[in-house]
Structures are given as structure tokens and as C-alpha cells.
């Protein structure tokens, strides 16, 4: 008997906005001029937050920080498609997602200063705390999606992670369960090409990360992660599909980490400046600015205005955060377990 092909697949890549600021009208998602300008303003706000956070860390006013420079479109484009009833499970590099969702920036500074109270979400936001352990938030998101199905909620769940997260068992377990039960969850992988010092090609032999979804029985697609319209469209379509009971989606946002992995890293030790310079030409903020300019929606005065407004918002957030009374050292014991262990009971006497 001849061999038979019993399964085959292809992976699509979505691109809408190119590096010159030109958009494919046939693929352009339904966005008003005001919404597009709001996206750009969030890009500038997120980049401003990022710049201040890096400076504050260097001054010893924040702890180790993970920059989002270069990945803003992947974060804002996806979070912009979320509805208030949806749930978001971030990793540790989603400051743009938090800001797009409306999370107070002073609380983000509070968290990065080492005060865990800062990551407590406001009551009106369905967003979980920063997850530093790589990939562990993926099964949590899958579980939340399963709970939504049990409850009969017409909602969806988003899980964010990097390319390094796809090498973790949590990734495969989460996607497997999501596929088996056709859960309303969107997995957003920000493939920024580097998991600390490990390049993507050393993590997997797969040509794309998006194709990993096929092993678990659902759609995977790759988008230009520096194209905010492509990210928004892919996420919007995936959320609609999820809410209609049509199962999960894996979206690979093909982007780049312009900064070091964190402020504790030195990326010059493992990647070339030529590579970084090449990616600078794909800057997500620059291409959206060019698009706005061609549509007559951008002026020098507008740019100055939103930069000043972003600066004011972030400076006010810094002042508010630094005026907060520091947490009590005993809190690190009080909230670790339901009850103090014998060792903790002895140690807490020193505070």
C-alpha cells in the first residue's frame, strides 16, 4: 500500500502596515481616525514609561526592569482589541498591555520598585499580576478559559509570553488542554528573537512558532509584530472566534527586543549592533507616525503635544509612587502562606 498523507498544514503571515507607512486597504481593520490616533498616543505613552523606568533603575530608584522598547505594537495592538469582560494574563514584559488596559502607571512603578502592592489590579480591570516565572501563566489562562465555559460566560482570555516560553512544559500543557476542550483563549507569543542570550533558532527547529498550534488542533498564525494594525486585526478576529465557541488561537508576533533582556543583562555580549540597526528601521512607532502623516492626522504640534502629555502623566506617576509609604518588612512573611511556619515565626521576631 502506498503511503497516504493524513494531515497537512500551512502557516499564514499577516502584514497590513509596511515600514514606509503604507497600509493594505483590503486588510485594514475597521478603525476610526480617533482610534488610530489613540493607538499612536499609547505607543508614545508606553515608550515614555519605558524610558523613565530605565532611567529610574539606573538611579537606584527601581529594581531590575524589563524594557519593552520595540515591542510596543505587539502589546498595544493586541490589548486594544480586548473588551472589558475579557481576561488578560501577562508575563513580565507587558507594560504596554497594562497601560492600554488602563492600569495606573504609578502602580507599575510601585511594583518595579519592589513593592508587590503595586501590581494589585483595580476592581474594574480583568488583568492578572506580572508573572516572572517563564510560562507559568499559560496554564492559568487556560484554566480561566475553562472556567468561563463552565460558567457560560461569553468572554475570552489572553495569555502573553515570549519565544522562550514556548520551550517550557507549561506552554505545551496549556495549549494541549485548550485544543482538546476548544477553549476561548488566545495565546500571544511575542517572538522578540532572543530568550536572554539564546536565539530563536536554538530553541526550536520549527520554521515558525505559530505552527506549534497545529500539534494541538487549532489555528496558529504569524503577524508582523511591529505592525500595529496586523496585530490588532489578528487579535480582534481571534477574540471574536473565541467568544463564538470556535476555540483557541496562537498568534506569533514577529518582533524584536531593542534593549537588553533586563537591566541585569548586556546584550552586546551575544548579538551584533548591525542586527539591532536593521531592526531599528522596522520601528513600530515610526511606521504608524508615517501612516498618520500621510493621512493628514500628524503634525509637529500634535507630536509635541502628546509627548508633553505623556511626560506629565509619567512624571506625576513617579511622584505619586515615591510618596507612598513603604511596605512593612513583616509583609513578606505574613502573605507567603496561610499560616506562619515555625521558621517564619522565629525570623519575624527580628522585624
ABEGO torsion letter per residue (X at the ends): XBBBBABBBBBBBBBABBAAGBBBAAABBBBBAAAAAAAAAAAAAAAAAAAAAAAAAAAGABBBBBBABGAAAAAAAAAAABBAABBBBBBAAAAAAAAAAGBBAAAAAAAAAGBAAAABBBAABBBBBBBABBGAAAAAAAAAAAAAAAAGBBBBBBBBBBAAAAABAAAAAAAAAAAAAGBBBBBBBBBAGBBEABBAAAABABABAAAAAAAAGBBBBBBBAABAAAAAAAAAAAAAAAAAGAEBBBBBBBBBBABBABAABBAAAABBAAAAAAAAAABAAAAAAAAAAAAGABBAAAAAAAAAAAAAAAAAAAAAAAABBBBBAAAAAAAABABBBAAAAAAAAAX
